[in-house]
Each structure stands twice: as C-alpha cells, then as structure tokens.
Amino acid sequence: MSIEIGILGADGRMGGAVIRAIASHATAKLGAALTVPQSPNLGKDAGLIAGIADQGVPLSHDLHAALDKCDVLIDFSAPKASIDAALVLSDTEHPVRCRAMVSGTTGFTSSETTVLESTAKGLALLRSGNFSPGVTALSALVELATEKLGQGWDIEVLEMHHRHKVDAPSGTALLLGEAAANGRGLNFQKAQVLSREGMTGARRDDEIGFATLRGGSVVGRHDVILASELEMITLSHDALDRSVFAKGAVSAALWLLDQPKGLYSMRDVLGF
C-alpha cells in the first residue's frame, strides 16, 4: 500500500525535486500538489511541471481539499503558507485526513517560528533547515566540538548558495549556529551576529558570526569555523545535488507517519 504525500510549494525548485523523489520511491505516491493562487501552473499536472511523466495530480491552491487527499504533507513554500497549513492540520474541530507535516521552509521570524511550532500540540510536525543526512551528522559534530572545546574558540558560520536563493543566512547555517550555541551553552538569539560592517569593534567571546555568499548554481556549501589563538578547525559540508534534500524529506515524511503528535527534527529521524 502506497503512502500518499502532499507537497506545499509543488512548482518550486524543491517542490519539483520532491515530486521526482516520490516518483522513484517504492512505497510513496504523490497525493496532492499545492501552489499559490497566482501561479501560471495551476491546473497543470505536477509531474509534467517537475519534468517527469504525468502523475495524475493537478496543481491546486485549495488547501483543505489537498489535505484530504494525502497522509503527510511536505512543505517547501513560504512562512505564511507553512503556518496556514499547520493550523489547518492541527485543527481538531475540522479534521482533515493529513495529520503530519514535514517543513523545510526557511525565513521565519522568531514570532512566526513560535506560532508554527505551537501547532505541534495538534499534529506531528518535523522542522529542519536541511534534510541531508550529512548535514544532520555535521550539526551533531558541531555541537560536540563546541561543547568539548569550550571557551577560547571563536565560532563562525560561512554559507554559499545559488544566486536565486531569497533568504539569508540559510536555514542550514542557522541550524548549524544553533547546534554550536547548544554545545557552548549560549542563548542563540543573543549570540548570533548575522552581519558585520563598518566600525564593529572587537569580536565578543560569546558571539556566533555568520557570513553569506550567493552566486552561480551552488546547491549548498556550509563551513563551521572554530578558531583559537593557536589553531583552527573547519567542519564542512557540500551538497552536490538538490536530490539529497528531496530524498531526505521523503524519508522524514515516511518516518513521521509512525510518530505521535509533537515537534521533531532530522536528528530524531537518524537517531542522533
């Protein structure tokens, strides 16, 4: 029996990659494909838009109808769309078939993050800035390294993505920064320094700096640099193909179906 997966943001870059990953999966099936009301792809087959064979699933903007056609939703859209979907999924007075959501959307404000994560009381919600197993392992290594090295090591995160990416720093960079903050015992919101320009003064011991590069077709590169007065460590990850994120999201969605209501991450999926 196939697990039917819905996609929010189905005609975006990641949406298309997820559609292709579902089509090649043995037990997964595309159940619904959602896009924005103004999309020129409305009504067209989601598979054809993703560059594969017709999947028999037209692109729609009817959220409630789509959530009655799938078992789990994979979200690569925008913060407002993610929150709207999560609120519908967690609404016990007007239940829909779908009760689980995997969200890879980034660019949330702190208040939007609070709203989204509060919906986990009513559904199984898995959030991640990156669905790569390698990045998940990297985040665990960063947390371990910053915990064991302790004070005296400055933490900097450098990321580069393709020229079309609209948010900065990337969700993955923030994920790695949070891992570093957890290892060091810092409040991430207070420790993060997202940009530097002008006369910034000397670097604080308790800050985590971020630098962003954009250009070409880079899928994703992230470096976490730990620098002391005497030596430097660089922990790195390069994504070579966007399909690694899509396959990870599908695996996360299938795993999430067996979990109770609550908030999860890729570390839970991989057992870190």
C-alpha contacts under 8 A as a table, 3 or more apart, distances in Angstrom:
res1	aa1	res2	aa2	distance
1	M	27	T	6.97
2	S	27	T	4.80
2	S	28	A	5.27
2	S	29	K	5.95
3	I	27	T	6.15
3	I	28	A	4.83
3	I	29	K	5.89
3	I	70	C	7.90
3	I	71	D	6.55
3	I	254	L	7.63
4	E	28	A	6.04
4	E	29	K	4.78
4	E	30	L	5.53
4	E	31	G	4.77
4	E	69	K	7.54
4	E	70	C	4.87
4	E	71	D	5.40
4	E	72	V	6.98
5	I	28	A	6.93
5	I	29	K	6.07
5	I	30	L	5.09
5	I	31	G	5.13
5	I	32	A	6.76
5	I	70	C	5.22
5	I	71	D	5.92
5	I	72	V	5.20
5	I	73	L	5.77
5	I	74	I	7.10
5	I	253	A	8.00
6	G	30	L	6.21
6	G	31	G	5.24
6	G	32	A	4.35
6	G	33	A	5.74
6	G	34	L	7.67
6	G	66	A	7.15
6	G	67	L	7.24
6	G	69	K	7.57
6	G	70	C	5.42
6	G	71	D	7.50
6	G	72	V	6.21
6	G	73	L	4.58
6	G	74	I	6.11
7	I	10	A	5.33
7	I	15	G	6.67
7	I	18	V	7.90
7	I	19	I	7.93
7	I	32	A	6.25
7	I	33	A	4.97
7	I	34	L	5.98
7	I	73	L	5.68
7	I	74	I	4.88
7	I	75	D	5.86
7	I	76	F	7.63
8	L	15	G	7.35
8	L	33	A	6.36
8	L	34	L	4.78
8	L	35	T	6.31
8	L	73	L	7.10
8	L	74	I	6.22
8	L	75	D	4.65
8	L	76	F	5.99
8	L	77	S	6.03
8	L	82	S	7.97
9	G	12	G	5.64
9	G	14	M	7.90
9	G	15	G	5.55
9	G	33	A	7.59
9	G	34	L	5.80
9	G	35	T	5.04
9	G	36	V	7.56
9	G	75	D	6.50
9	G	76	F	5.30
9	G	77	S	4.57
10	A	14	M	7.66
10	A	15	G	4.09
10	A	16	G	6.05
10	A	19	I	7.56
10	A	33	A	5.39
10	A	34	L	5.57
10	A	35	T	5.85
10	A	46	A	7.12
10	A	59	L	7.46
10	A	76	F	7.71
11	D	15	G	5.53
11	D	16	G	5.81
11	D	34	L	7.99
11	D	35	T	6.53
11	D	41	N	7.47
11	D	46	A	7.23
11	D	49	I	6.69
11	D	50	A	7.07
12	G	15	G	4.93
12	G	16	G	6.07
12	G	76	F	7.83
12	G	77	S	7.83
13	R	16	G	5.48
13	R	17	A	6.48
14	M	17	A	4.94
14	M	18	V	6.12
14	M	76	F	6.45
14	M	242	R	7.59
14	M	246	A	6.85
15	G	18	V	5.14
15	G	19	I	6.25
15	G	50	A	7.96
15	G	76	F	6.36
16	G	19	I	5.07
16	G	20	R	6.32
16	G	49	I	7.36
16	G	50	A	4.52
16	G	51	G	7.85
17	A	20	R	5.17
17	A	21	A	6.22
17	A	50	A	7.18
17	A	242	R	7.04
17	A	243	S	5.98
17	A	246	A	5.65
18	V	21	A	4.91
18	V	22	I	6.10
18	V	243	S	7.65
18	V	246	A	4.64
18	V	247	K	6.97
18	V	249	A	7.53
18	V	250	V	7.16
19	I	22	I	5.16
19	I	23	A	6.23
19	I	30	L	6.99
19	I	46	A	7.66
19	I	47	G	6.80
19	I	50	A	6.66
20	R	23	A	5.12
20	R	24	S	6.47
20	R	47	G	7.69
20	R	50	A	6.84
20	R	52	I	7.06
21	A	24	S	5.33
21	A	25	H	6.31
21	A	243	S	7.19
21	A	246	A	6.14
21	A	247	K	5.65
21	A	250	V	7.25
22	I	25	H	5.10
22	I	28	A	5.62
22	I	29	K	5.94
22	I	30	L	6.49
22	I	247	K	7.97
22	I	250	V	6.92
23	A	28	A	7.38
23	A	29	K	6.64
23	A	30	L	7.37
25	H	28	A	5.53
25	H	29	K	7.77
30	L	33	A	7.67
30	L	55	Q	7.36
30	L	57	V	7.33
31	G	57	V	6.93
31	G	66	A	7.90
31	G	69	K	5.70
31	G	70	C	5.10
32	A	57	V	6.21
32	A	58	P	7.72
32	A	59	L	7.64
32	A	66	A	5.37
32	A	67	L	7.56
32	A	69	K	6.17
32	A	70	C	6.38
33	A	46	A	6.49
33	A	57	V	6.72
33	A	58	P	6.73
33	A	59	L	5.05
33	A	60	S	6.24
33	A	66	A	7.23
34	L	59	L	5.60
34	L	60	S	4.95
34	L	61	H	5.31
34	L	62	D	7.36
34	L	63	L	7.12
34	L	66	A	7.28
35	T	39	S	6.65
35	T	42	L	7.36
35	T	59	L	6.45
35	T	60	S	6.02
35	T	61	H	5.39
36	V	39	S	5.45
36	V	60	S	7.94
36	V	61	H	5.77
37	P	42	L	7.44
37	P	60	S	7.80
37	P	61	H	5.48
38	Q	42	L	7.90
39	S	42	L	5.77
41	N	44	K	5.49
41	N	49	I	7.62
41	N	59	L	6.73
42	L	58	P	7.33
42	L	59	L	5.04
42	L	60	S	5.74
42	L	61	H	7.65
43	G	58	P	5.02
43	G	59	L	5.05
43	G	60	S	6.28
44	K	48	L	7.61
44	K	49	I	7.29
44	K	58	P	5.15
44	K	59	L	5.72
45	D	48	L	5.47
45	D	49	I	6.46
45	D	54	D	6.16
45	D	55	Q	6.65
45	D	56	G	6.36
45	D	57	V	5.51
45	D	58	P	4.25
45	D	59	L	6.15
46	A	49	I	5.15
46	A	50	A	6.22
46	A	54	D	7.33
46	A	55	Q	6.66
46	A	56	G	7.81
46	A	57	V	5.84
46	A	58	P	5.59
46	A	59	L	5.68
47	G	50	A	5.01
47	G	51	G	6.31
47	G	52	I	5.20
47	G	53	A	5.57
47	G	54	D	4.97
47	G	55	Q	5.06
47	G	56	G	7.79
47	G	57	V	7.48
48	L	51	G	5.06
48	L	52	I	5.32
48	L	53	A	5.75
48	L	54	D	5.44
48	L	55	Q	7.63
49	I	52	I	7.55
54	D	57	V	7.84
60	S	63	L	7.92
60	S	66	A	7.75
62	D	65	A	5.58
62	D	66	A	6.21
63	L	66	A	5.20
63	L	67	L	6.20
63	L	85	A	7.20
64	H	67	L	5.24
64	H	68	D	6.56
64	H	88	V	7.53
64	H	96	V	7.33
65	A	68	D	5.33
65	A	69	K	6.83
66	A	69	K	5.23
66	A	70	C	6.94
67	L	70	C	5.71
67	L	71	D	7.87
67	L	73	L	7.63
67	L	89	L	7.81
67	L	96	V	6.09
67	L	97	R	6.26
67	L	98	C	5.38
68	D	96	V	5.35
68	D	97	R	4.68
68	D	98	C	6.20
69	K	97	R	6.99
69	K	98	C	7.56
70	C	73	L	7.06
70	C	97	R	6.75
70	C	98	C	5.63
71	D	97	R	6.45
71	D	98	C	4.57
71	D	99	R	6.90
71	D	100	A	7.23
71	D	257	L	7.74
72	V	98	C	5.36
72	V	99	R	6.48
72	V	100	A	4.92
72	V	101	M	5.69
72	V	102	V	7.67
72	V	253	A	6.47
72	V	254	L	7.99
72	V	257	L	6.99
73	L	98	C	7.08
73	L	100	A	6.36
73	L	101	M	4.68
73	L	102	V	6.14
73	L	253	A	7.54
74	I	101	M	5.91
74	I	102	V	4.77
74	I	103	S	5.95
74	I	104	G	7.76
74	I	249	A	7.22
74	I	250	V	7.76
74	I	253	A	7.02
75	D	82	S	6.69
75	D	101	M	7.24
75	D	102	V	6.02
75	D	103	S	4.58
75	D	104	G	5.94
75	D	105	T	6.43
76	F	103	S	6.42
76	F	104	G	5.31
76	F	105	T	4.83
77	S	81	A	6.45
77	S	82	S	6.61
77	S	105	T	5.64
78	A	81	A	5.38
78	A	82	S	6.11
78	A	105	T	6.01
78	A	106	T	7.27
78	A	107	G	7.68
79	P	82	S	5.09
79	P	83	I	6.19
79	P	105	T	6.60
79	P	106	T	7.03
79	P	107	G	6.78
79	P	108	F	5.68
79	P	112	E	7.25
80	K	83	I	5.18
80	K	84	D	6.10
81	A	84	D	5.10
81	A	85	A	6.19
82	S	85	A	5.26
82	S	86	A	6.19
82	S	103	S	7.36
82	S	105	T	7.24
82	S	116	L	7.63
83	I	86	A	5.07
83	I	87	L	6.10
83	I	112	E	7.75
83	I	115	V	7.26
83	I	116	L	5.39
84	D	87	L	5.25
84	D	88	V	6.44
85	A	88	V	5.22
85	A	89	L	6.22
86	A	89	L	5.00
86	A	90	S	6.12
86	A	101	M	7.30
86	A	116	L	6.80
86	A	119	T	6.29
87	L	90	S	5.23
87	L	91	D	6.14
87	L	116	L	7.96
87	L	119	T	6.32
88	V	91	D	5.25
88	V	94	H	7.96
88	V	95	P	7.87
88	V	96	V	7.83
89	L	95	P	7.12
89	L	96	V	6.63
89	L	98	C	6.68
89	L	99	R	5.66
89	L	100	A	7.36
89	L	122	G	7.52
89	L	123	L	6.61
90	S	95	P	7.76
90	S	99	R	7.24
90	S	119	T	5.95
90	S	120	A	7.41
90	S	121	K	7.46
90	S	122	G	4.31
90	S	123	L	5.32
91	D	94	H	5.75
91	D	95	P	6.01
91	D	122	G	7.02
92	T	95	P	5.22
92	T	122	G	7.35
96	V	99	R	7.15
99	R	123	L	5.53
99	R	124	A	6.70
100	A	123	L	5.66
100	A	124	A	4.68
100	A	125	L	5.93
100	A	253	A	7.94
100	A	256	L	6.89
100	A	257	L	6.52
101	M	123	L	7.62
101	M	124	A	6.38
101	M	125	L	5.01
101	M	126	L	6.32
101	M	253	A	7.34
102	V	125	L	5.99
102	V	126	L	4.74
102	V	127	R	6.05
102	V	249	A	7.17
102	V	252	A	7.17
102	V	253	A	6.03
102	V	256	L	7.93
103	S	125	L	7.56
103	S	126	L	6.17
103	S	127	R	4.93
103	S	128	S	6.58
104	G	127	R	6.16
104	G	128	S	5.43
104	G	129	G	5.64
104	G	130	N	6.80
104	G	131	F	7.73
105	T	129	G	7.21
106	T	129	G	6.50
106	T	167	D	7.45
106	T	170	S	7.41
106	T	171	G	5.44
107	G	167	D	5.80
107	G	168	A	7.61
107	G	170	S	7.95
107	G	171	G	7.21
108	F	111	S	7.89
108	F	112	E	5.61
108	F	113	T	5.82
109	T	112	E	5.10
109	T	113	T	6.16
110	S	113	T	5.08
110	S	114	T	6.33
111	S	114	T	5.08
111	S	115	V	6.39
112	E	115	V	5.12
112	E	116	L	6.17
113	T	116	L	5.17
113	T	117	E	6.05
114	T	117	E	5.34
114	T	118	S	6.06
115	V	118	S	5.22
115	V	119	T	6.90
116	L	119	T	5.64
116	L	120	A	7.67
117	E	120	A	5.59
117	E	125	L	7.74
117	E	263	L	6.95
118	S	121	K	6.28
119	T	122	G	5.69
119	T	123	L	6.70
119	T	125	L	7.90
120	A	123	L	4.99
120	A	124	A	5.90
120	A	125	L	5.50
120	A	261	K	6.27
120	A	262	G	4.75
120	A	263	L	5.43
121	K	124	A	7.97
121	K	261	K	6.24
121	K	262	G	5.84
122	G	261	K	6.14
122	G	262	G	7.55
123	L	260	P	7.73
123	L	261	K	4.64
123	L	262	G	6.34
124	A	256	L	6.85
124	A	257	L	7.82
124	A	259	Q	6.72
124	A	260	P	6.08
124	A	261	K	4.12
124	A	262	G	4.97
124	A	263	L	6.33
124	A	264	Y	7.63
125	L	256	L	7.91
125	L	261	K	7.29
125	L	262	G	6.09
125	L	263	L	5.00
125	L	264	Y	6.10
126	L	252	A	7.89
126	L	256	L	7.39
126	L	263	L	5.77
126	L	264	Y	4.43
126	L	265	S	5.30
126	L	266	M	7.56
127	R	263	L	7.52
127	R	264	Y	6.42
127	R	265	S	5.49
127	R	266	M	7.70
128	S	131	F	6.51
128	S	171	G	7.80
128	S	175	L	7.76
128	S	265	S	5.85
128	S	266	M	6.46
129	G	170	S	7.67
129	G	171	G	4.28
129	G	172	T	4.74
129	G	174	L	7.70
129	G	175	L	6.21
130	N	135	V	6.84
130	N	136	T	7.63
130	N	171	G	7.01
130	N	172	T	5.49
130	N	245	F	6.71
131	F	135	V	7.45
131	F	136	T	7.39
131	F	244	V	7.52
131	F	245	F	4.90
131	F	246	A	7.40
131	F	248	G	4.87
131	F	249	A	5.64
131	F	252	A	7.94
131	F	266	M	6.63
132	S	135	V	5.27
132	S	136	T	6.35
132	S	244	V	5.85
132	S	245	F	5.26
132	S	248	G	5.73
133	P	136	T	5.04
133	P	137	A	6.23
133	P	248	G	7.06
133	P	266	M	7.93
133	P	270	L	7.60
134	G	137	A	5.12
134	G	138	L	6.10
134	G	237	H	7.17
135	V	138	L	4.75
135	V	139	S	6.11
135	V	172	T	7.94
135	V	237	H	6.61
136	T	139	S	5.26
136	T	140	A	6.54
136	T	266	M	6.45
136	T	267	R	6.22
137	A	140	A	5.20
137	A	141	L	6.30
137	A	272	F	7.93
138	L	141	L	4.99
138	L	142	V	6.09
138	L	176	L	7.91
138	L	235	L	7.38
138	L	236	S	7.61
138	L	237	H	7.40
139	S	142	V	5.04
139	S	143	E	6.23
139	S	175	L	7.33
139	S	176	L	5.38
139	S	179	A	5.76
139	S	180	A	7.91
140	A	143	E	5.21
140	A	144	L	6.22
140	A	179	A	7.05
140	A	272	F	7.29
141	L	144	L	5.06
141	L	145	A	5.99
142	V	145	A	5.11
142	V	146	T	6.12
142	V	176	L	7.10
142	V	179	A	6.26
142	V	180	A	5.72
142	V	183	G	7.61
142	V	224	V	7.52
142	V	235	L	7.43
143	E	146	T	5.40
143	E	147	E	6.11
143	E	179	A	4.84
143	E	180	A	4.93
143	E	181	A	7.54
143	E	182	N	6.36
143	E	183	G	4.39
143	E	184	R	7.65
144	L	147	E	5.15
144	L	148	K	6.13
144	L	183	G	6.12
145	A	148	K	5.27
145	A	149	L	5.89
145	A	183	G	7.35
146	T	149	L	5.27
146	T	150	G	5.80
146	T	180	A	5.82
146	T	181	A	7.92
146	T	183	G	5.02
146	T	184	R	5.45
147	E	150	G	5.47
147	E	180	A	7.99
147	E	182	N	7.91
147	E	183	G	4.17
147	E	184	R	5.14
147	E	185	G	7.82
148	K	183	G	7.91
149	L	152	G	7.92
149	L	153	W	7.09
150	G	153	W	6.93
150	G	184	R	6.26
151	Q	184	R	7.82
151	Q	205	D	7.87
152	G	205	D	7.48
152	G	228	S	5.83
152	G	229	E	7.74
153	W	226	L	5.73
153	W	227	A	5.10
153	W	228	S	4.55
153	W	229	E	7.88
154	D	205	D	6.70
154	D	206	D	7.98
154	D	207	E	7.69
154	D	208	I	7.46
154	D	225	I	7.79
154	D	226	L	5.48
154	D	227	A	5.04
154	D	228	S	6.33
155	I	180	A	7.57
155	I	207	E	7.24
155	I	208	I	5.18
155	I	209	G	6.54
155	I	224	V	7.11
155	I	225	I	5.82
155	I	226	L	4.92
155	I	227	A	6.76
156	E	208	I	5.65
156	E	209	G	4.63
156	E	210	F	5.87
156	E	211	A	7.82
156	E	224	V	5.86
156	E	225	I	5.09
156	E	226	L	6.66
157	V	173	A	6.52
157	V	176	L	7.66
157	V	177	G	6.88
157	V	208	I	7.47
157	V	209	G	6.08
157	V	210	F	4.79
157	V	211	A	6.32
157	V	222	H	7.22
157	V	223	D	5.77
157	V	224	V	4.62
157	V	225	I	6.23
158	L	173	A	7.40
158	L	210	F	5.88
158	L	211	A	4.82
158	L	212	T	6.08
158	L	213	L	7.83
158	L	222	H	5.77
158	L	223	D	5.12
158	L	224	V	6.49
158	L	225	I	7.87
159	E	169	P	7.45
159	E	170	S	7.29
159	E	173	A	6.43
159	E	210	F	7.96
159	E	211	A	6.46
159	E	212	T	5.24
159	E	213	L	6.13
159	E	220	G	7.36
159	E	221	R	5.57
159	E	222	H	4.49
159	E	223	D	6.40
160	M	212	T	6.01
160	M	213	L	4.47
160	M	214	R	5.51
160	M	215	G	7.56
160	M	218	V	6.99
160	M	220	G	5.87
160	M	221	R	5.24
160	M	222	H	6.70
161	H	165	K	6.71
161	H	213	L	6.62
161	H	214	R	5.15
161	H	215	G	6.46
161	H	216	G	7.93
161	H	217	S	7.24
161	H	218	V	4.96
161	H	219	V	5.74
161	H	220	G	4.88
161	H	221	R	6.72
162	H	165	K	6.00
162	H	214	R	5.58
162	H	215	G	4.93
162	H	216	G	5.14
162	H	217	S	4.39
162	H	218	V	4.46
162	H	219	V	6.09
162	H	220	G	7.43
163	R	214	R	5.10
163	R	215	G	4.33
163	R	216	G	5.45
163	R	217	S	6.61
163	R	218	V	7.89
165	K	214	R	7.69
167	D	170	S	6.26
168	A	171	G	7.85
168	A	212	T	6.79
169	P	173	A	6.12
169	P	174	L	6.73
169	P	194	L	7.30
169	P	210	F	7.18
169	P	211	A	7.48
169	P	212	T	6.07
170	S	173	A	5.13
170	S	174	L	6.43
171	G	174	L	5.15
171	G	175	L	6.10
172	T	175	L	4.88
172	T	176	L	6.19
172	T	222	H	7.82
173	A	176	L	5.16
173	A	177	G	6.11
173	A	210	F	7.77
173	A	222	H	6.79
174	L	177	G	4.86
174	L	178	E	6.08
175	L	178	E	5.17
175	L	179	A	6.31
176	L	179	A	4.97
176	L	180	A	6.27
176	L	224	V	7.56
177	G	180	A	5.06
177	G	181	A	6.18
177	G	188	F	7.47
177	G	192	Q	7.66
177	G	208	I	6.83
178	E	181	A	4.95
178	E	182	N	6.08
178	E	188	F	5.90
179	A	182	N	5.13
179	A	183	G	6.28
180	A	183	G	5.15
180	A	184	R	6.23
181	A	184	R	5.12
181	A	185	G	5.79
181	A	186	L	4.78
181	A	187	N	6.53
181	A	188	F	5.50
181	A	191	A	7.57
181	A	208	I	7.68
182	N	185	G	5.01
182	N	186	L	6.18
182	N	187	N	7.82
182	N	188	F	7.76
183	G	186	L	7.81
186	L	190	K	7.94
186	L	191	A	6.66
186	L	206	D	7.36
187	N	190	K	5.51
187	N	191	A	6.03
188	F	191	A	4.93
188	F	192	Q	5.86
189	Q	192	Q	5.81
190	K	207	E	7.90
191	A	206	D	6.08
191	A	207	E	4.42
191	A	208	I	5.54
192	Q	207	E	5.83
192	Q	208	I	4.82
192	Q	209	G	6.01
192	Q	210	F	7.55
193	V	196	R	7.48
193	V	207	E	6.55
193	V	208	I	5.93
193	V	209	G	4.76
193	V	210	F	6.21
194	L	209	G	6.19
194	L	210	F	5.08
194	L	211	A	7.12
195	S	209	G	7.46
195	S	210	F	6.47
195	S	211	A	6.76
196	R	200	T	6.70
197	E	200	T	6.47
203	R	207	E	7.49
204	R	207	E	5.63
215	G	218	V	6.80
218	V	221	R	7.47
219	V	239	A	5.86
219	V	240	L	6.46
219	V	241	D	6.42
219	V	242	R	6.27
220	G	238	D	6.00
220	G	239	A	5.21
220	G	240	L	7.66
221	R	236	S	7.51
221	R	237	H	5.83
221	R	238	D	4.56
221	R	239	A	6.34
222	H	236	S	5.66
222	H	237	H	5.39
222	H	238	D	6.64
223	D	234	T	6.33
223	D	235	L	5.66
223	D	236	S	4.41
223	D	237	H	6.65
224	V	234	T	5.64
224	V	235	L	5.14
224	V	236	S	6.36
225	I	232	M	7.07
225	I	233	I	5.80
225	I	234	T	4.53
225	I	235	L	6.50
226	L	232	M	5.66
226	L	233	I	5.09
226	L	234	T	6.34
227	A	230	L	7.92
227	A	231	E	6.12
227	A	232	M	4.31
227	A	233	I	6.37
228	S	231	E	5.40
228	S	232	M	6.12
239	A	242	R	7.15
239	A	244	V	7.51
241	D	244	V	6.15
242	R	245	F	5.76
242	R	246	A	6.87
243	S	246	A	4.95
243	S	247	K	5.98
244	V	247	K	5.34
244	V	248	G	6.11
245	F	248	G	5.08
245	F	249	A	6.13
246	A	249	A	5.08
246	A	250	V	6.31
247	K	250	V	5.18
247	K	251	S	6.22
248	G	251	S	5.10
248	G	252	A	6.08
249	A	252	A	4.98
249	A	253	A	6.12
250	V	253	A	5.03
250	V	254	L	6.33
251	S	254	L	5.27
251	S	255	W	6.23
252	A	255	W	5.07
252	A	256	L	6.00
252	A	266	M	7.19
252	A	269	V	6.36
253	A	256	L	5.08
253	A	257	L	6.54
254	L	257	L	5.58
254	L	258	D	7.70
255	W	258	D	6.02
255	W	259	Q	7.33
255	W	269	V	6.78
256	L	259	Q	5.23
264	Y	268	D	6.29
265	S	268	D	5.46
265	S	269	V	6.90
266	M	269	V	4.93
266	M	270	L	6.32
267	R	270	L	5.25
267	R	271	G	5.78
267	R	272	F	4.93
268	D	271	G	5.02
268	D	272	F	6.27
269	V	272	F	7.99
